[in-house]
């Protein structure tokens, strides 16, 4: 019985092996031969699309397709089999023929595929702004915009946009000659074709030019003069005989300009404005430049005795001197800055005994002789005093005429009280103040930012006033009330003999 079973199992094994062999032979005999036939296109759908559209291309021999071009530009191939390939439209594709390529050839569809490109849409925009103001445009597909034009007068390129997104563009409006509303033109490419979105009469530029109503009749060299008018805030430069001036005060109605000390006398000096991004330069008037009747030194900085730039200043030469230069020039030096009594001070540079200057100042480690120094006394000018107010007004307006100690006294200027220093304390320091006011504001020694104090050159007994000058405080820099490393910046006016 067991032998019969073995015989049956053996026959089954033989039969199974034969079947496997036959099946294998059959498969081998039915393998497709290498298909080298070029691809063919029988159709595609849809015929029209946008970026991201999936195009189904039908045909034959498409299995080995490696490239699909639409409008001559590669599309994204997403699916391939023998009779169907699919492509995704990219932002670079153009309307035109569909081409499919395999290693064995290229097929071109008979019809063109048409791409519907996105167009920018505007829903909101700034309808009026000033020159160089920000303009905001809102809408859809605004990333496509390459340039924005204001009619044919001016334009802003994409590279100069302040901000650009799909929904918003922000630009700075350029200057152009405005005579009313202009078209707002958004330029973009529809495919490869330059195209425009035109919004008619959509924008008005507020390009109000500066206007001058009056200019000071004359200005002293080294002093200031005023220009009065309207819209002066758009002025970027004031030119005097082609040279840019420092503008000390600028509002929409007034410009206060400083004439440099190296200008020459000129009875008809031309004044020009530069504005609107430097695109406009116009003559606005003339002014007579006169020799200053006094020495005027603007924005002079005095440095404390421990500062690396410690200096002395002369109201005659307009020069600064080092401590080692003091003795040789002592007779023409008027100002030096030093700390004391909870403030920063200007004081006399002539010791009462004709001996050495304060030990704060040294030259190569040695104290400096003050024997030839200038004896000085000081007093605050006050608006409440009629004569003081007159000089304050002339100094602030740049109209200070010739003055000397005698003429000023005749005009009512008082030479008392005589104070030993000009002192600037902390602004809220009340000690030494009067009338419930801080020291700087009310004490005859004190000075405020913008305040003016009288400087008196006296005899060595501090009795007779020989010459006078005026000190106007512009700014102070210090880390403590009496900072020996501090600085004070002033305008200094001194009698010219």
C-alpha positions in Angstrom: 0.0 0.0 0.0 2.8 2.4 0.8 4.5 1.7 -2.5 1.4 2.6 -4.4 1.3 6.0 -2.5 4.9 6.7 -3.4 4.2 6.0 -7.0 1.1 8.4 -7.0 3.1 11.2 -5.3 5.9 10.7 -7.8 3.6 11.1 -10.8 2.1 14.3 -9.3 5.5 15.8 -9.0 6.4 15.1 -12.6 3.1 16.5 -13.8 3.6 19.7 -11.7 7.1 20.2 -13.0 5.9 19.8 -16.6 3.1 22.4 -16.0 5.6 24.9 -14.5 7.9 24.5 -17.4 5.1 24.9 -20.0 3.8 28.0 -18.2 7.3 29.5 -18.1 7.8 28.8 -21.8 4.5 30.3 -22.6 5.3 33.6 -20.7 8.7 33.9 -22.4 7.2 33.5 -25.7 4.5 36.3 -25.0 6.9 39.1 -23.8 6.2 42.3 -25.8 9.0 43.1 -28.2 10.8 46.6 -27.7 8.3 49.3 -28.9 10.3 52.0 -30.7 7.3 53.6 -32.4 7.2 57.4 -32.0 4.4 58.8 -29.9 1.2 60.0 -31.5 -1.4 62.5 -30.1 -5.0 61.9 -30.9 -6.5 64.6 -28.6 -6.3 66.6 -25.3 -8.6 68.1 -22.8 -9.3 70.8 -21.7 -8.5 73.1 -24.6 -8.2 76.2 -22.3 -6.7 76.4 -18.9 -4.8 78.5 -16.3 -1.8 77.9 -14.1 -2.3 74.6 -12.3 -4.7 73.2 -14.8 -4.2 69.4 -15.5 -4.2 68.6 -19.2 -5.0 65.1 -20.3 -3.3 64.1 -23.5 -4.5 60.9 -25.3 -2.8 59.0 -28.1 -0.6 55.9 -28.7 2.8 54.8 -27.8 2.9 57.3 -24.9 4.4 54.9 -22.3 8.0 56.2 -22.7 7.2 59.9 -22.9 9.8 61.9 -21.0 8.9 65.5 -21.8 5.8 67.6 -22.5 6.0 71.1 -23.7 3.1 73.6 -23.9 3.8 76.8 -25.9 7.4 75.7 -26.2 7.9 75.6 -22.4 8.3 72.4 -20.3 5.1 71.5 -18.3 5.1 69.2 -15.3 4.6 65.6 -16.3 2.4 63.9 -13.7 1.2 60.6 -15.2 2.2 58.3 -18.2 0.9 55.1 -19.7 0.5 53.8 -23.2 -2.5 55.9 -24.2 -2.5 58.8 -21.7 -0.2 61.3 -20.4 -1.0 64.2 -18.0 0.7 67.6 -17.6 0.3 70.5 -15.2 0.4 74.0 -16.5 3.1 76.2 -14.8 3.4 79.9 -14.6 6.0 79.8 -17.4 3.9 78.0 -19.9 2.5 79.9 -22.9 -0.4 79.4 -25.2 0.6 77.2 -28.2 1.2 73.7 -29.4 1.4 70.7 -27.1 4.5 68.5 -27.8 5.2 65.1 -26.3 8.6 63.5 -26.6 9.9 60.0 -26.0 13.3 58.5 -26.9 11.8 57.5 -30.3 10.4 60.8 -31.4 8.1 63.8 -30.8 4.4 64.3 -31.5 2.7 67.7 -31.9 -1.0 68.2 -31.4 -2.9 69.8 -34.2 -4.7 72.4 -32.1 -3.2 75.0 -29.8 -3.7 74.9 -26.0 -4.9 78.3 -24.9 -3.7 79.6 -21.5 -5.9 82.1 -19.7 -3.4 84.1 -17.7 -4.3 85.9 -14.5 -4.8 89.6 -14.6 -4.3 92.1 -11.8 -7.5 93.5 -10.3 -7.6 96.8 -8.3 -10.3 97.3 -5.7 -8.9 100.2 -3.7 -6.2 102.9 -4.1 -5.0 106.2 -2.7 -6.7 108.8 -4.9 -4.6 111.8 -3.7 -1.3 112.2 -1.9 1.6 114.6 -1.6 5.0 114.3 -3.3 7.0 111.4 -1.8 4.1 110.2 0.3 3.2 106.5 0.5 0.5 105.3 -1.9 -1.3 102.0 -1.3 -3.0 99.9 -3.9 -5.2 96.9 -3.0 -6.7 94.1 -5.0 -5.9 90.7 -6.5 -3.1 89.2 -8.4 -1.0 92.3 -7.8 2.2 90.2 -7.7 2.0 90.3 -11.6 2.5 94.1 -11.7 5.9 95.2 -13.1 5.5 99.0 -13.1 3.0 101.7 -12.0 2.7 104.8 -14.0 1.0 108.2 -13.4 -0.3 108.8 -16.8 2.7 109.6 -18.9 4.3 111.9 -16.4 6.2 109.5 -14.0 6.4 105.9 -13.1 7.7 103.5 -10.4 9.4 100.2 -11.3 8.8 97.0 -9.5 12.3 97.0 -8.1 11.4 100.3 -6.3 8.1 99.2 -4.8 8.1 99.5 -1.0 5.9 96.5 -0.6 4.3 94.0 -3.0 2.1 91.0 -2.4 -0.8 89.3 -4.2 -3.2 91.7 -2.5 -1.3 94.9 -1.9 1.3 97.2 -3.4 2.9 100.2 -1.6 5.0 102.8 -3.4 6.4 106.3 -2.8 4.8 108.8 -5.1 7.4 110.5 -7.2 7.4 114.2 -8.2 6.0 115.3 -11.5 4.4 118.5 -12.8 0.8 118.1 -11.7 -2.0 119.9 -13.5 -4.9 117.7 -12.4 -6.0 114.1 -12.3 -4.0 111.5 -14.3 -4.6 107.9 -15.2 -3.3 105.2 -12.9 -1.6 102.6 -15.1 -0.6 99.1 -13.8 1.8 97.4 -16.3 2.1 93.7 -16.4 2.7 90.8 -18.9 -0.2 88.7 -20.2 1.9 85.7 -21.1 4.7 87.4 -22.9 2.7 90.4 -24.2 3.1 93.7 -22.3 -0.3 94.7 -21.1 -1.8 97.6 -19.0 -4.6 98.0 -16.6 -5.7 101.6 -16.9 -7.8 103.4 -14.3 -8.8 106.7 -15.8 -8.4 110.0 -14.0 -7.7 108.0 -10.8 -5.0 110.0 -9.1 -4.2 113.6 -8.2 -0.8 114.6 -7.0 -0.7 117.3 -4.3 2.5 119.0 -5.5 2.2 122.3 -3.9 5.4 124.2 -4.4 7.0 126.4 -1.8 6.0 130.1 -2.0 8.0 133.1 -0.7 6.4 136.3 0.5 9.4 138.0 2.0 13.2 137.7 2.6 15.3 139.7 5.1 16.5 142.8 3.2 20.1 142.1 4.3 22.1 139.6 6.3 25.4 140.0 8.1 28.1 137.5 7.2 28.2 135.0 10.0 24.7 135.8 11.0 21.2 134.5 10.1 18.4 135.8 7.9 14.8 134.8 7.5 12.7 133.6 4.6 8.9 133.9 5.1 6.3 132.1 3.0 4.1 129.0 2.7 4.7 125.3 2.1 8.4 125.9 3.1 8.4 122.5 4.7 9.0 120.9 1.3 12.2 122.8 0.8 15.2 120.4 1.0 18.0 122.8 0.5 18.5 126.6 0.5 21.3 127.7 -1.8 23.0 131.1 -1.5 25.1 131.8 -4.6 24.9 128.1 -5.3 26.2 127.1 -1.9 24.0 125.2 0.5 23.2 127.0 3.8 22.7 125.5 7.2 19.0 126.0 8.2 18.7 126.7 11.9 14.9 126.8 12.0 12.5 125.2 9.5 8.7 125.4 9.6 6.1 125.5 6.9 6.1 129.3 7.1 9.6 130.3 8.1 13.2 129.3 7.3 16.1 130.8 9.3 19.4 130.4 7.4 23.0 130.9 8.5 25.4 132.8 6.3 28.9 131.2 6.7 31.7 133.5 7.9 33.8 133.0 4.8 31.2 134.6 2.4 32.2 137.9 0.7 30.2 141.1 0.7 27.5 140.9 -2.0 24.7 143.4 -2.6 22.6 141.0 -4.7 23.3 137.4 -3.6 20.9 134.9 -5.2 18.8 132.6 -3.1 17.4 129.3 -4.5 15.3 126.5 -3.2 15.8 122.8 -4.0 12.8 120.6 -3.4 10.7 117.6 -4.6 13.5 115.1 -4.5 16.1 117.5 -6.0 14.1 117.7 -9.2 13.2 121.3 -8.7 15.6 124.2 -8.2 14.1 127.7 -8.4 15.3 131.2 -7.6 13.2 132.8 -4.9 14.9 136.1 -4.4 18.1 138.0 -3.5 19.7 139.4 -0.4 22.4 141.9 0.4 25.3 140.4 2.3 27.0 142.9 4.6 30.2 142.8 6.6 29.2 141.9 10.1 29.5 144.9 12.5 30.6 142.5 15.2 32.4 139.2 15.5 29.9 136.4 15.2 30.9 132.8 15.9 28.3 130.1 15.6 28.1 126.6 17.1 31.3 126.8 19.1 31.9 123.9 21.4 33.9 124.4 24.6 35.3 121.3 26.3 35.9 120.8 30.0 39.4 120.6 31.5 39.5 116.8 31.6 38.2 116.3 28.2 40.7 115.2 25.5 39.7 118.3 23.5 40.0 120.8 26.3 40.1 124.3 24.7 40.0 128.0 25.2 38.2 130.3 22.7 38.8 133.8 21.3 36.0 136.1 20.3 38.4 138.0 18.2 40.1 135.3 16.1 37.3 132.8 16.2 40.0 130.1 17.0 40.3 127.5 19.8 43.5 127.2 21.7 45.0 124.4 23.8 46.1 125.0 27.4 49.7 125.1 26.2 48.8 127.8 23.7 47.0 130.0 26.3 49.9 132.1 27.6 50.9 133.3 24.1 47.4 134.2 23.3 45.9 135.1 26.7 45.0 138.7 25.7 42.5 137.6 23.1 41.0 134.6 24.8 37.6 135.0 26.4 36.0 131.6 27.1 36.9 128.4 28.8 34.6 125.8 30.4 35.1 124.4 33.8 33.0 122.7 36.6 32.0 124.3 39.9 29.2 124.9 42.3 27.0 122.1 40.9 27.2 123.4 37.4 29.4 124.0 34.3 30.8 127.5 34.2 32.4 130.2 32.0 34.5 132.6 34.2 37.3 135.2 34.2 40.6 134.1 32.8 42.6 136.6 34.8 43.2 135.6 38.4 42.7 138.7 40.6 46.3 138.6 41.8 47.6 138.1 38.2 49.0 134.7 39.2 48.3 131.2 37.9 45.1 130.0 36.4 43.1 127.4 38.3 45.0 124.2 38.6 42.3 122.5 36.5 44.3 123.6 33.4 47.9 122.6 33.0 50.5 122.4 30.2 52.7 119.4 30.4 51.8 119.0 34.0 52.5 122.7 34.9 50.0 125.3 35.9 49.4 128.2 33.4 50.1 131.8 34.1 47.1 134.1 33.9 49.0 137.3 34.2 48.0 138.4 30.7 44.5 136.9 30.8 41.3 138.8 30.2 39.3 140.0 33.2 35.7 139.1 32.7 32.3 139.6 34.3 28.9 138.4 33.3 25.1 139.0 33.6 21.9 137.4 32.4 19.9 139.3 29.8 16.2 139.4 30.8 13.1 139.8 28.6 11.6 141.9 31.3 14.2 144.6 30.8 13.5 146.8 27.8 17.1 147.2 26.7 17.9 143.6 27.3 14.9 142.5 25.3 16.1 144.7 22.4 19.5 143.0 22.2 17.9 139.5 22.7 15.6 140.2 19.7 18.4 141.5 17.5 20.6 138.5 18.3 17.8 135.9 17.7 16.8 137.6 14.4 20.4 138.1 13.2 20.0 141.8 13.0 22.6 142.8 15.6 24.1 146.1 14.4 27.4 147.6 15.4 27.8 147.8 19.2 30.5 148.6 21.7 30.4 149.1 25.4 29.7 152.8 25.2 26.9 152.6 22.5 25.3 149.7 24.3 25.2 151.7 27.6 23.7 154.6 25.7 21.0 152.2 24.5 20.2 151.4 28.1 22.2 148.2 28.6 23.2 147.9 32.2 26.6 146.6 33.4 25.4 145.6 36.8 25.2 143.4 38.6 28.6 142.0 37.6 28.7 138.2 38.2 31.9 136.1 38.3 30.5 133.3 36.0 28.0 132.1 33.6 26.7 128.9 35.2 24.5 126.1 33.9 23.1 123.8 36.6 20.7 120.9 36.3 17.5 122.3 34.8 15.4 121.6 37.9 18.0 122.8 40.4 16.1 125.4 42.5 19.0 126.3 44.8 20.0 129.9 44.3 16.9 130.6 42.2 14.5 133.4 42.8 10.7 133.9 42.5 10.2 130.1 42.9 12.0 129.6 39.6 15.0 127.3 38.9 18.5 128.7 39.2 19.3 128.7 35.4 16.2 130.7 34.7 16.2 133.3 37.4 19.7 133.8 38.8 21.8 136.5 37.1 24.6 134.0 36.8 22.4 131.3 35.4 21.7 130.6 31.7 19.1 128.5 30.0 19.2 126.6 26.7 18.6 129.3 24.1 19.2 132.0 26.8 21.7 134.9 26.3 24.1 136.3 28.8 26.2 139.5 28.6 30.0 139.1 28.7 32.0 142.2 30.0 35.7 142.7 29.5 36.8 144.9 32.4 39.9 146.5 33.8 42.0 144.4 36.2 40.0 145.7 39.1 36.7 144.6 37.6 35.4 148.2 37.7 35.3 149.6 34.2 33.7 147.8 31.3 36.0 148.0 28.2 34.4 145.6 25.7 31.3 143.5 25.6 30.0 140.4 24.0 27.0 138.0 24.2 26.9 134.3 24.8 23.9 132.3 23.6 23.7 128.7 24.9 22.8 126.1 22.3 23.3 122.8 23.9 25.0 121.0 26.8 26.4 117.5 27.1 27.5 116.1 30.5 27.0 113.0 32.7 26.7 115.0 36.0 25.9 118.6 37.0 29.6 119.5 37.3 31.1 117.2 34.8 34.8 118.2 34.1 34.5 116.1 30.9 31.4 117.9 29.8 30.8 120.2 26.8 28.8 123.4 26.1 28.0 124.6 22.6 27.3 128.3 22.1 26.9 131.2 19.7 29.4 134.0 20.6 29.0 137.6 19.6 31.9 140.0 20.4 32.5 143.7 19.9 34.6 144.5 16.8 36.9 147.5 17.2 
